[in-house]
């Protein structure tokens, strides 16, 4: 999750401190529509598998906890 948090901080340079695992990344505008596909690319790279957009919902990307559970729980 360090790479995900680092990516979020890179996209949001005014963000200070750690991101709470249950913070709503979309409501907090830490991920916007312009960055969403890049975020998916990052998750695919980290997980080593592709993400089928027909099999996920926006809620799968809403918090760091859910991202970890849904996409990175088996990633090293």
N, C-alpha and C positions, 0 to 999 in steps of 0.2 A: 504494500500500500504506500510505501515511501515514494515510489515513482509517480503514483497517482496524485498524492498530495503535492509533490514538487511541481507537477504539471499544472495543477490548480493554482498554486502560488505564482507560477510563471505567467499564467493567463490573467491573474488578478494581482498586479504588483502592489496595490494598496492594502492587500490582506496581510494582517499581522497575526502571528501566533498560529498554533495548530488548528486544524479544522475538526470540529467535533464529529465523531463517527455517525451521529444521528442528525446532523444538520442537513436541512433540505437544500441541496446544492442548486436546484433549479430556482426555488423561491428566493434564495439568497443571491441569485444571479451569478453564481460562481461558474456555471456552465450556461452558455446561451446557444441559440440556434446556429450561430456562425461557427462555434467551436465543437458542436455536438459530434459531427462526423470524425473530426480529429480525435475526440475523446474515445469514440468507438474504436478507431484505429489503434490507439494506445492500449486499450483493453484487450484487443485481439493480439497485439504483440506480446503483452505480458502473460496472457493466458495460453498462447500458442494455438488458439483455435479461432475460427471465424464466428461472428455473431450474426445469426439470422434475424433480421429485423422483423420478420413476420412472427417470430417466436418470443419476442420480448415486449415489455410495455415500458412506458416512460418511468414507472415506479421502480423498475430494475436499475435505474440510473440515478435515483433521487437522493440517496445517502451513501456515504462511504461504507457503512455496514452492509447495505444491500448490494452494492457493487462487489464487495468482498465475497459475500455469500453466493451471489449469482454467477460471477465470472472468474473469481480468483481463488476460490477455496481450494482448488487442487493445483494451483500454480505454485512454483517454487519460490 
